[in-house]
Amino acid sequence: MALIVLGIILLVASTNLITQRNPVSNPTPQGSAFIRFLTDTGYLFQVVKITEFAVAVLLIVGRFVALALVLFAPILVNILSFHYFLQPAGSSLALAVTGLYGYLVFVYRERFRGVLEP
């Protein structure tokens, strides 16, 4: 169930690129400047959203879950950092996504055993 919920959240977030919706409601000036920076690069925002979409699909279909979690980790760090430093509004969803992510990492912890061994 957590796979599907996290997958749907990421699917909706990733489609903001296609629908041209602002991913942040009522952004602070710093948050708006950061989002503008990502979009003005011409590729970075698109790469993040395409990766979110790929992760969402993998989670929803339940294939390559460990790979999806690894791909999503740096995006999640940036989401949390964005909300902590630049845009406190919306942090509740970021924390919920972090909780789902943490739960899934715990459930699939055996898949990460080789990475965590010295």
MMTF fields as JSON, N, C-alpha, C and O atoms, coordinates in Angstrom:
{
  "mmtfVersion": "1.0.0",
  "mmtfProducer": "UNKNOWN",
  "numBonds": 471,
  "numAtoms": 472,
  "numGroups": 118,
  "numChains": 1,
  "numModels": 1,
  "chainsPerModel": [1],
  "groupsPerChain": [118],
  "chainIdList": ["A"],
  "bondAtomList": [4, 2, 8, 6, 12, 10, 16, 14, 20, 18, 24, 22, 28, 26, 32, 30, 36, 34, 40, 38, 44, 42, 48, 46, 52, 50, 56, 54, 60, 58, 64, 62, 68, 66, 72, 70, 76, 74, 80, 78, 84, 82, 88, 86, 92, 90, 96, 94, 100, 98, 104, 102, 108, 106, 112, 110, 116, 114, 120, 118, 124, 122, 128, 126, 132, 130, 136, 134, 140, 138, 144, 142, 148, 146, 152, 150, 156, 154, 160, 158, 164, 162, 168, 166, 172, 170, 176, 174, 180, 178, 184, 182, 188, 186, 192, 190, 196, 194, 200, 198, 204, 202, 208, 206, 212, 210, 216, 214, 220, 218, 224, 222, 228, 226, 232, 230, 236, 234, 240, 238, 244, 242, 248, 246, 252, 250, 256, 254, 260, 258, 264, 262, 268, 266, 272, 270, 276, 274, 280, 278, 284, 282, 288, 286, 292, 290, 296, 294, 300, 298, 304, 302, 308, 306, 312, 310, 316, 314, 320, 318, 324, 322, 328, 326, 332, 330, 336, 334, 340, 338, 344, 342, 348, 346, 352, 350, 356, 354, 360, 358, 364, 362, 368, 366, 372, 370, 376, 374, 380, 378, 384, 382, 388, 386, 392, 390, 396, 394, 400, 398, 404, 402, 408, 406, 412, 410, 416, 414, 420, 418, 424, 422, 428, 426, 432, 430, 436, 434, 440, 438, 444, 442, 448, 446, 452, 450, 456, 454, 460, 458, 464, 462, 468, 466],
  "bondOrderList": [1, 1, 1, 1, 1, 1, 1, 1, 1, 1, 1, 1, 1, 1, 1, 1, 1, 1, 1, 1, 1, 1, 1, 1, 1, 1, 1, 1, 1, 1, 1, 1, 1, 1, 1, 1, 1, 1, 1, 1, 1, 1, 1, 1, 1, 1, 1, 1, 1, 1, 1, 1, 1, 1, 1, 1, 1, 1, 1, 1, 1, 1, 1, 1, 1, 1, 1, 1, 1, 1, 1, 1, 1, 1, 1, 1, 1, 1, 1, 1, 1, 1, 1, 1, 1, 1, 1, 1, 1, 1, 1, 1, 1, 1, 1, 1, 1, 1, 1, 1, 1, 1, 1, 1, 1, 1, 1, 1, 1, 1, 1, 1, 1, 1, 1, 1, 1],
  "groupList": [{"groupName": "MET", "atomNameList": ["N", "CA", "C", "O"], "elementList": ["N", "C", "C", "O"], "formalChargeList": [0, 0, 0, 0], "bondAtomList": [1, 0, 2, 1, 3, 2], "bondOrderList": [1, 1, 2], "singleLetterCode": "M", "chemCompType": "L-PEPTIDE LINKING"}, {"groupName": "ALA", "atomNameList": ["N", "CA", "C", "O"], "elementList": ["N", "C", "C", "O"], "formalChargeList": [0, 0, 0, 0], "bondAtomList": [1, 0, 2, 1, 3, 2], "bondOrderList": [1, 1, 2], "singleLetterCode": "A", "chemCompType": "L-PEPTIDE LINKING"}, {"groupName": "LEU", "atomNameList": ["N", "CA", "C", "O"], "elementList": ["N", "C", "C", "O"], "formalChargeList": [0, 0, 0, 0], "bondAtomList": [1, 0, 2, 1, 3, 2], "bondOrderList": [1, 1, 2], "singleLetterCode": "L", "chemCompType": "L-PEPTIDE LINKING"}, {"groupName": "ILE", "atomNameList": ["N", "CA", "C", "O"], "elementList": ["N", "C", "C", "O"], "formalChargeList": [0, 0, 0, 0], "bondAtomList": [1, 0, 2, 1, 3, 2], "bondOrderList": [1, 1, 2], "singleLetterCode": "I", "chemCompType": "L-PEPTIDE LINKING"}, {"groupName": "VAL", "atomNameList": ["N", "CA", "C", "O"], "elementList": ["N", "C", "C", "O"], "formalChargeList": [0, 0, 0, 0], "bondAtomList": [1, 0, 2, 1, 3, 2], "bondOrderList": [1, 1, 2], "singleLetterCode": "V", "chemCompType": "L-PEPTIDE LINKING"}, {"groupName": "GLY", "atomNameList": ["N", "CA", "C", "O"], "elementList": ["N", "C", "C", "O"], "formalChargeList": [0, 0, 0, 0], "bondAtomList": [1, 0, 2, 1, 3, 2], "bondOrderList": [1, 1, 2], "singleLetterCode": "G", "chemCompType": "PEPTIDE LINKING"}, {"groupName": "SER", "atomNameList": ["N", "CA", "C", "O"], "elementList": ["N", "C", "C", "O"], "formalChargeList": [0, 0, 0, 0], "bondAtomList": [1, 0, 2, 1, 3, 2], "bondOrderList": [1, 1, 2], "singleLetterCode": "S", "chemCompType": "L-PEPTIDE LINKING"}, {"groupName": "THR", "atomNameList": ["N", "CA", "C", "O"], "elementList": ["N", "C", "C", "O"], "formalChargeList": [0, 0, 0, 0], "bondAtomList": [1, 0, 2, 1, 3, 2], "bondOrderList": [1, 1, 2], "singleLetterCode": "T", "chemCompType": "L-PEPTIDE LINKING"}, {"groupName": "ASN", "atomNameList": ["N", "CA", "C", "O"], "elementList": ["N", "C", "C", "O"], "formalChargeList": [0, 0, 0, 0], "bondAtomList": [1, 0, 2, 1, 3, 2], "bondOrderList": [1, 1, 2], "singleLetterCode": "N", "chemCompType": "L-PEPTIDE LINKING"}, {"groupName": "GLN", "atomNameList": ["N", "CA", "C", "O"], "elementList": ["N", "C", "C", "O"], "formalChargeList": [0, 0, 0, 0], "bondAtomList": [1, 0, 2, 1, 3, 2], "bondOrderList": [1, 1, 2], "singleLetterCode": "Q", "chemCompType": "L-PEPTIDE LINKING"}, {"groupName": "ARG", "atomNameList": ["N", "CA", "C", "O"], "elementList": ["N", "C", "C", "O"], "formalChargeList": [0, 0, 0, 0], "bondAtomList": [1, 0, 2, 1, 3, 2], "bondOrderList": [1, 1, 2], "singleLetterCode": "R", "chemCompType": "L-PEPTIDE LINKING"}, {"groupName": "PRO", "atomNameList": ["N", "CA", "C", "O"], "elementList": ["N", "C", "C", "O"], "formalChargeList": [0, 0, 0, 0], "bondAtomList": [1, 0, 2, 1, 3, 2], "bondOrderList": [1, 1, 2], "singleLetterCode": "P", "chemCompType": "L-PEPTIDE LINKING"}, {"groupName": "PHE", "atomNameList": ["N", "CA", "C", "O"], "elementList": ["N", "C", "C", "O"], "formalChargeList": [0, 0, 0, 0], "bondAtomList": [1, 0, 2, 1, 3, 2], "bondOrderList": [1, 1, 2], "singleLetterCode": "F", "chemCompType": "L-PEPTIDE LINKING"}, {"groupName": "ASP", "atomNameList": ["N", "CA", "C", "O"], "elementList": ["N", "C", "C", "O"], "formalChargeList": [0, 0, 0, 0], "bondAtomList": [1, 0, 2, 1, 3, 2], "bondOrderList": [1, 1, 2], "singleLetterCode": "D", "chemCompType": "L-PEPTIDE LINKING"}, {"groupName": "TYR", "atomNameList": ["N", "CA", "C", "O"], "elementList": ["N", "C", "C", "O"], "formalChargeList": [0, 0, 0, 0], "bondAtomList": [1, 0, 2, 1, 3, 2], "bondOrderList": [1, 1, 2], "singleLetterCode": "Y", "chemCompType": "L-PEPTIDE LINKING"}, {"groupName": "LYS", "atomNameList": ["N", "CA", "C", "O"], "elementList": ["N", "C", "C", "O"], "formalChargeList": [0, 0, 0, 0], "bondAtomList": [1, 0, 2, 1, 3, 2], "bondOrderList": [1, 1, 2], "singleLetterCode": "K", "chemCompType": "L-PEPTIDE LINKING"}, {"groupName": "GLU", "atomNameList": ["N", "CA", "C", "O"], "elementList": ["N", "C", "C", "O"], "formalChargeList": [0, 0, 0, 0], "bondAtomList": [1, 0, 2, 1, 3, 2], "bondOrderList": [1, 1, 2], "singleLetterCode": "E", "chemCompType": "L-PEPTIDE LINKING"}, {"groupName": "HIS", "atomNameList": ["N", "CA", "C", "O"], "elementList": ["N", "C", "C", "O"], "formalChargeList": [0, 0, 0, 0], "bondAtomList": [1, 0, 2, 1, 3, 2], "bondOrderList": [1, 1, 2], "singleLetterCode": "H", "chemCompType": "L-PEPTIDE LINKING"}],
  "groupTypeList": [0, 1, 2, 3, 4, 2, 5, 3, 3, 2, 2, 4, 1, 6, 7, 8, 2, 3, 7, 9, 10, 8, 11, 4, 6, 8, 11, 7, 11, 9, 5, 6, 1, 12, 3, 10, 12, 2, 7, 13, 7, 5, 14, 2, 12, 9, 4, 4, 15, 3, 7, 16, 12, 1, 4, 1, 4, 2, 2, 3, 4, 5, 10, 12, 4, 1, 2, 1, 2, 4, 2, 12, 1, 11, 3, 2, 4, 8, 3, 2, 6, 12, 17, 14, 12, 2, 9, 11, 1, 5, 6, 6, 2, 1, 2, 1, 4, 7, 5, 2, 14, 5, 14, 2, 4, 12, 4, 14, 10, 16, 10, 12, 10, 5, 4, 2, 16, 11],
  "groupIdList": [1, 2, 3, 4, 5, 6, 7, 8, 9, 10, 11, 12, 13, 14, 15, 16, 17, 18, 19, 20, 21, 22, 23, 24, 25, 26, 27, 28, 29, 30, 31, 32, 33, 34, 35, 36, 37, 38, 39, 40, 41, 42, 43, 44, 45, 46, 47, 48, 49, 50, 51, 52, 53, 54, 55, 56, 57, 58, 59, 60, 61, 62, 63, 64, 65, 66, 67, 68, 69, 70, 71, 72, 73, 74, 75, 76, 77, 78, 79, 80, 81, 82, 83, 84, 85, 86, 87, 88, 89, 90, 91, 92, 93, 94, 95, 96, 97, 98, 99, 100, 101, 102, 103, 104, 105, 106, 107, 108, 109, 110, 111, 112, 113, 114, 115, 116, 117, 118],
  "secStructList": [7, 2, 2, 2, 2, 2, 2, 2, 2, 2, 2, 2, 2, 2, 6, 2, 2, 2, 2, 6, 7, 7, 1, 1, 1, 1, 7, 7, 2, 2, 2, 2, 2, 2, 2, 2, 2, 2, 2, 2, 6, 1, 1, 2, 2, 2, 2, 2, 2, 2, 2, 2, 2, 2, 2, 2, 2, 2, 2, 2, 2, 6, 1, 1, 2, 2, 2, 2, 2, 2, 2, 2, 2, 2, 2, 2, 2, 2, 2, 2, 2, 0, 0, 0, 0, 0, 7, 7, 6, 6, 2, 2, 2, 2, 2, 2, 2, 2, 2, 2, 2, 2, 2, 2, 2, 2, 2, 6, 4, 4, 4, 4, 2, 2, 2, 2, 7, 7],
  "xCoordList": [0.822, 0.0, 0.872, 0.572, 1.948, 2.845, 3.491, 3.731, 3.773, 4.345, 3.404, 3.825, 2.142, 1.153, 0.961, 0.916, 0.851, 0.617, 1.794, 1.598, 3.012, 4.182, 4.28, 4.612, 3.993, 4.023, 3.037, 3.368, 1.835, 0.824, 1.234, 1.076, 1.757, 2.221, 3.292, 3.253, 4.246, 5.32, 4.81, 5.301, 3.84, 3.253, 2.583, 2.759, 1.829, 1.174, 2.225, 2.106, 3.243, 4.291, 5.044, 5.39, 5.294, 6.06, 5.257, 5.836, 3.95, 3.14, 3.016, 2.479, 3.496, 3.511, 4.312, 4.016, 5.313, 6.119, 5.264, 5.345, 4.453, 3.628, 2.497, 2.206, 1.865, 0.721, 1.132, 0.28, 2.427, 2.96, 2.424, 2.316, 2.089, 1.639, 2.839, 3.859, 2.718, 3.77, 3.787, 2.753, 4.936, 4.973, 4.839, 4.645, 4.94, 4.881, 3.781, 3.803, 2.828, 1.773, 2.288, 2.951, 1.986, 2.4, 3.872, 4.191, 4.762, 6.178, 6.724, 6.284, 7.683, 8.411, 9.309, 9.525, 9.834, 10.746, 11.965, 12.4, 12.501, 13.642, 13.234, 13.965, 12.068, 11.581, 11.309, 11.624, 10.722, 10.437, 11.73, 11.812, 12.747, 14.036, 14.687, 15.286, 14.576, 15.166, 14.478, 15.147, 13.152, 12.404, 12.737, 12.915, 12.82, 13.186, 14.582, 14.809, 15.514, 16.867, 16.816, 17.473, 16.038, 15.937, 15.368, 15.85, 14.348, 13.73, 14.581, 14.609, 15.275, 16.091, 17.322, 17.888, 17.75, 18.904, 18.586, 19.479, 17.301, 16.896, 16.881, 16.406, 17.387, 17.389, 17.186, 16.594, 17.649, 17.691, 16.3, 16.08, 15.373, 14.018, 13.385, 12.687, 13.634, 13.08, 13.661, 12.931, 14.951, 15.586, 15.017, 14.748, 14.834, 14.263, 12.849, 12.497, 12.043, 10.656, 10.563, 9.703, 11.418, 11.438, 11.862, 11.308, 12.838, 13.262, 12.136, 11.891, 11.447, 10.291, 9.238, 8.669, 8.983, 7.99, 8.418, 7.607, 9.681, 10.195, 10.099, 9.694, 10.467, 10.376, 8.918, 8.619, 8.014, 6.591, 6.093, 5.397, 6.446, 6.004, 6.572, 5.85, 7.854, 8.468, 7.801, 7.579, 7.485, 6.832, 5.42, 5.009, 4.677, 3.285, 3.207, 2.343, 4.1, 4.068, 4.803, 4.688, 5.554, 6.22, 7.44, 7.804, 8.078, 9.28, 10.475, 10.358, 11.625, 12.862, 12.662, 13.097, 12.001, 11.663, 12.928, 13.0, 13.912, 15.146, 15.83, 16.335, 15.853, 16.433, 15.654, 16.247, 14.341, 13.505, 13.793, 13.876, 13.945, 14.235, 15.6, 15.764, 16.565, 17.9, 17.843, 18.45, 17.13, 17.014, 16.295, 16.602, 15.348, 14.568, 15.272, 14.913, 16.25, 16.909, 17.444, 17.122, 18.245, 18.747, 17.641, 17.747, 16.592, 15.473, 14.776, 14.4, 14.603, 13.953, 14.781, 14.225, 16.087, 16.953, 16.748, 16.671, 16.66, 16.444, 15.052, 14.893, 14.052, 12.7, 12.677, 12.139, 13.264, 13.306, 14.104, 13.688, 15.232, 16.059, 15.319, 15.364, 14.645, 13.87, 12.84, 12.718, 12.096, 11.052, 11.616, 11.02, 12.728, 13.32, 13.927, 13.718, 14.676, 15.412, 14.659, 14.824, 13.845, 13.278, 11.765, 11.245, 11.055, 9.596, 8.962, 8.607, 8.816, 8.231, 6.819, 6.446, 6.035, 4.695, 4.824, 5.671, 4.006, 4.071, 4.997, 5.157, 5.609, 6.551, 5.847, 6.475, 4.553, 3.84, 3.784, 3.936, 3.571, 3.578, 4.981, 5.144, 5.989, 7.372, 7.695, 8.377, 7.215, 7.447, 6.675, 7.166, 5.472, 4.698, 5.41, 5.484, 5.932, 6.683, 7.93, 8.29, 8.587, 9.768, 9.397, 10.132, 8.265, 7.805, 7.538, 7.947, 6.859, 6.603, 7.912, 8.087, 8.827, 10.129, 10.889, 11.431, 10.917, 11.607, 11.008, 11.733, 9.69, 9.016, 9.418, 9.718, 9.425, 9.78, 11.244, 11.57, 12.115, 13.526, 13.649, 14.431, 12.881, 12.9, 12.378, 12.976, 11.279, 10.68, 11.64, 11.741, 12.334, 13.244, 14.704, 15.608, 14.937, 16.299, 17.236, 18.438, 16.728, 17.581, 18.203, 19.313, 17.501, 18.015, 19.194, 19.975, 19.32, 20.397, 21.566, 22.542, 21.485, 22.501, 23.901, 24.849, 24.048, 25.378, 25.971, 27.191, 25.138, 25.621, 26.07, 26.978, 25.446, 25.715, 26.815, 27.223, 27.287, 28.38, 29.716, 29.888, 30.678, 32.013, 32.762, 33.887],
  "yCoordList": [-1.193, 0.0, 1.266, 2.232, 1.25, 2.413, 2.659, 3.805, 1.576, 1.722, 2.525, 3.443, 2.165, 2.807, 4.276, 5.16, 4.524, 5.888, 6.791, 7.879, 6.34, 7.145, 7.307, 8.385, 6.244, 6.313, 7.326, 8.074, 7.362, 8.308, 9.745, 10.64, 9.966, 11.311, 11.778, 12.913, 10.905, 11.273, 11.434, 12.282, 10.636, 10.755, 12.124, 12.788, 12.531, 13.84, 14.953, 15.91, 14.834, 15.858, 15.951, 17.044, 14.812, 14.827, 15.378, 15.905, 15.263, 15.772, 17.288, 17.869, 17.947, 19.415, 19.953, 21.037, 19.221, 19.649, 19.664, 20.597, 18.636, 18.516, 19.544, 20.168, 19.717, 20.623, 22.073, 22.961, 22.323, 23.674, 24.341, 25.567, 23.551, 24.11, 24.424, 23.738, 25.463, 25.79, 24.699, 24.427, 24.071, 22.982, 23.445, 22.621, 24.753, 25.267, 26.323, 27.299, 26.132, 27.119, 28.244, 27.998, 29.456, 30.635, 30.594, 30.605, 30.546, 30.424, 31.691, 32.801, 31.507, 32.646, 33.19, 32.51, 34.392, 34.917, 33.998, 33.802, 33.445, 32.534, 31.24, 30.729, 30.713, 29.491, 29.701, 28.849, 30.845, 31.172, 31.318, 30.868, 31.957, 32.128, 30.772, 30.564, 29.856, 28.533, 27.763, 27.162, 27.773, 27.092, 27.719, 27.009, 29.042, 29.731, 29.303, 29.093, 29.174, 28.708, 27.318, 27.064, 26.428, 25.064, 25.057, 24.33, 25.863, 25.875, 26.63, 26.271, 27.674, 28.469, 27.727, 28.111, 26.675, 25.922, 25.247, 24.954, 25.005, 24.39, 22.873, 22.243, 22.282, 20.817, 20.265, 19.195, 20.946, 20.35, 20.012, 18.911, 20.94, 20.687, 19.535, 18.7, 19.495, 18.422, 17.061, 16.073, 17.012, 15.757, 15.274, 14.085, 16.2, 15.831, 15.29, 14.27, 15.956, 15.526, 14.209, 13.382, 14.005, 12.732, 11.605, 10.507, 11.872, 10.86, 10.566, 9.403, 11.599, 11.39, 10.527, 9.625, 10.796, 10.021, 8.559, 7.659, 8.319, 6.944, 6.22, 5.058, 6.898, 6.307, 5.988, 4.921, 6.907, 6.681, 5.43, 4.607, 5.291, 4.122, 2.838, 1.854, 2.849, 1.658, 1.287, 0.107, 2.268, 1.982, 1.461, 0.508, 2.075, 1.662, 0.245, -0.524, -0.121, -1.482, -2.468, -3.679, -1.967, -2.849, -3.561, -4.629, -2.984, -3.588, -2.695, -1.469, -3.312, -2.568, -1.512, -0.368, -1.92, -0.993, -0.422, 0.778, -1.265, -0.779, 0.253, 1.261, 0.017, 0.983, 2.293, 3.372, 2.201, 3.402, 4.188, 5.415, 3.496, 4.18, 4.857, 5.958, 4.206, 4.813, 6.042, 7.065, 5.955, 7.101, 8.279, 9.436, 7.98, 9.039, 9.688, 10.803, 9.037, 9.552, 10.978, 11.826, 11.283, 12.66, 13.68, 14.836, 13.263, 14.173, 14.479, 15.623, 13.461, 13.653, 14.563, 15.404, 14.405, 15.293, 16.737, 17.637, 16.96, 18.318, 18.838, 20.025, 17.985, 18.4, 18.845, 19.902, 18.028, 18.378, 19.656, 20.516, 19.78, 20.982, 22.217, 23.274, 22.084, 23.193, 23.677, 24.879, 22.742, 23.133, 23.626, 24.493, 23.1, 23.541, 24.938, 25.788, 25.174, 26.418, 27.52, 28.699, 27.155, 28.16, 28.296, 29.4, 27.214, 27.239, 26.359, 25.213, 26.88, 26.049, 25.547, 24.455, 26.326, 25.867, 24.637, 24.597, 23.657, 22.422, 21.388, 20.304, 21.703, 20.756, 19.521, 18.475, 19.629, 18.461, 17.348, 16.175, 17.694, 16.677, 16.101, 14.899, 16.964, 16.487, 15.512, 14.512, 15.791, 14.885, 13.578, 12.514, 13.658, 12.436, 11.561, 10.343, 12.186, 11.448, 10.826, 9.694, 11.558, 11.031, 9.824, 8.837, 9.905, 8.766, 7.541, 6.435, 7.726, 6.612, 6.038, 4.822, 6.935, 6.515, 5.704, 4.639, 6.223, 5.519, 4.144, 3.171, 4.067, 2.781, 1.801, 0.64, 2.267, 1.383, 0.954, -0.19, 1.859, 1.479, 0.406, -0.534, 0.542, -0.472, -1.811, -2.855, -1.782, -3.014, -3.707, -4.934, -2.928, -3.485, -3.436, -3.444, -3.388, -3.246, -4.365, -4.136, -5.546, -6.66, -6.385, -6.837, -5.658, -5.332, -4.369, -4.274, -3.655, -2.68, -3.227, -2.513, -4.463, -5.043, -4.952, -4.607, -5.25, -5.214, -3.824, -3.668, -2.827, -1.443, -0.99, -0.168, -1.513, -1.06, -1.846, -1.48, -2.909, -3.685, -3.087, -2.606, -3.115, -2.573, -3.423, -3.09],
  "zCoordList": [0.0, 0.0, 0.0, -0.701, 0.789, 0.844, -0.514, -0.892, -1.25, -2.591, -3.489, -4.193, -3.449, -4.305, -3.897, -4.752, -2.6, -2.123, -2.493, -3.034, -2.203, -2.553, -4.069, -4.562, -4.798, -6.253, -6.803, -7.722, -6.256, -6.728, -6.401, -7.232, -5.197, -4.834, -5.815, -6.289, -6.117, -7.041, -8.464, -9.209, -8.841, -10.174, -10.342, -11.364, -9.35, -9.401, -9.406, -10.171, -8.567, -8.512, -9.832, -10.278, -10.453, -11.695, -12.871, -13.821, -12.819, -13.927, -13.9, -14.843, -12.848, -12.834, -14.008, -14.51, -14.449, -15.592, -16.86, -17.659, -17.036, -18.234, -18.219, -19.24, -17.064, -16.965, -16.769, -16.746, -16.63, -16.444, -15.184, -15.129, -14.18, -12.911, -12.057, -12.124, -11.251, -10.305, -9.238, -8.628, -9.001, -8.031, -6.587, -5.693, -6.343, -4.977, -4.9, -5.65, -4.005, -3.809, -2.927, -1.919, -3.3, -2.535, -2.141, -0.952, -3.11, -2.766, -2.119, -2.42, -1.234, -0.672, -1.777, -2.781, -1.614, -2.637, -2.859, -3.994, -1.777, -1.911, -2.607, -3.455, -2.248, -2.888, -4.362, -5.192, -4.683, -6.072, -6.878, -8.02, -6.266, -6.946, -7.205, -8.26, -6.258, -6.432, -7.55, -8.391, -7.567, -8.624, -9.983, -10.973, -10.022, -11.259, -11.718, -12.909, -10.771, -11.101, -11.734, -12.744, -11.139, -11.675, -13.087, -13.956, -13.309, -14.636, -15.655, -16.832, -15.205, -16.126, -16.631, -17.655, -15.94, -16.433, -17.757, -18.551, -17.981, -19.239, -19.207, -20.151, -18.15, -18.092, -16.684, -16.538, -15.652, -14.317, -13.79, -13.285, -13.902, -13.419, -14.191, -13.615, -15.5, -16.324, -15.917, -15.841, -15.66, -15.249, -13.92, -13.748, -12.982, -11.68, -11.861, -11.268, -12.665, -12.854, -13.624, -13.32, -14.597, -15.322, -14.387, -14.445, -13.529, -12.551, -11.572, -11.249, -11.091, -10.21, -10.905, -10.29, -12.165, -12.917, -13.025, -12.806, -13.358, -13.475, -12.135, -12.082, -11.065, -9.724, -9.402, -8.865, -9.728, -9.468, -10.179, -9.584, -11.436, -12.21, -11.603, -11.438, -11.275, -10.681, -9.357, -9.088, -8.543, -7.26, -7.459, -6.796, -8.365, -8.58, -9.116, -8.695, -10.045, -10.583, -9.678, -9.867, -8.699, -7.742, -8.284, -7.793, -9.294, -9.883, -9.593, -9.592, -9.348, -9.098, -8.005, -8.138, -6.935, -5.859, -5.21, -4.946, -4.956, -4.331, -5.227, -4.732, -6.515, -7.446, -7.41, -7.394, -7.397, -7.328, -6.06, -6.096, -4.943, -3.681, -3.709, -3.182, -4.317, -4.435, -5.338, -5.024, -6.441, -7.352, -6.703, -6.989, -5.839, -5.218, -4.028, -3.65, -3.436, -2.229, -2.389, -1.558, -3.419, -3.512, -3.79, -3.381, -4.476, -4.717, -3.397, -3.139, -2.566, -1.271, -0.368, 0.339, -0.383, 0.406, -0.036, 0.8, -1.324, -1.831, -1.505, -1.216, -1.543, -1.171, 0.292, 0.622, 1.156, 2.578, 2.815, 3.591, 2.158, 2.316, 1.81, 2.44, 0.681, 0.131, 1.138, 1.378, 1.729, 2.667, 3.991, 4.63, 4.403, 5.672, 5.543, 6.407, 4.466, 4.329, 3.572, 3.884, 2.592, 1.701, 1.761, 1.602, 1.985, 1.863, 2.937, 2.662, 4.16, 5.225, 4.912, 5.343, 4.171, 3.8, 2.914, 2.021, 3.153, 2.375, 2.967, 2.405, 4.092, 4.682, 5.238, 5.404, 5.528, 6.056, 5.008, 5.35, 3.749, 2.697, 2.524, 2.313, 2.614, 2.505, 3.631, 3.408, 4.828, 5.955, 5.794, 6.172, 5.237, 4.981, 3.949, 4.107, 2.895, 1.873, 2.499, 2.174, 3.393, 4.08, 4.935, 4.979, 5.604, 6.408, 5.55, 5.904, 4.431, 3.512, 2.981, 2.899, 2.622, 2.109, 3.166, 2.873, 4.391, 5.477, 5.723, 5.93, 5.7, 5.88, 4.778, 5.056, 3.531, 2.417, 2.473, 2.156, 2.87, 3.022, 4.098, 3.952, 5.178, 6.231, 5.706, 5.965, 4.98, 4.451, 3.476, 3.471, 2.663, 1.657, 2.106, 1.271, 3.404, 3.925, 3.5, 3.372, 3.282, 2.853, 1.484, 1.201, 0.65, -0.69, -0.626, -1.572, 0.493, 0.648, 1.456, 1.685, 1.884, 2.758, 2.154, 2.86, 0.882, 0.253, 0.204, 0.26, 0.104, 0.064, 1.437, 1.556, 2.466, 3.815, 4.535, 5.637, 3.917, 4.526, 4.144, 3.024, 5.08, 4.74, 3.739, 3.365]
}
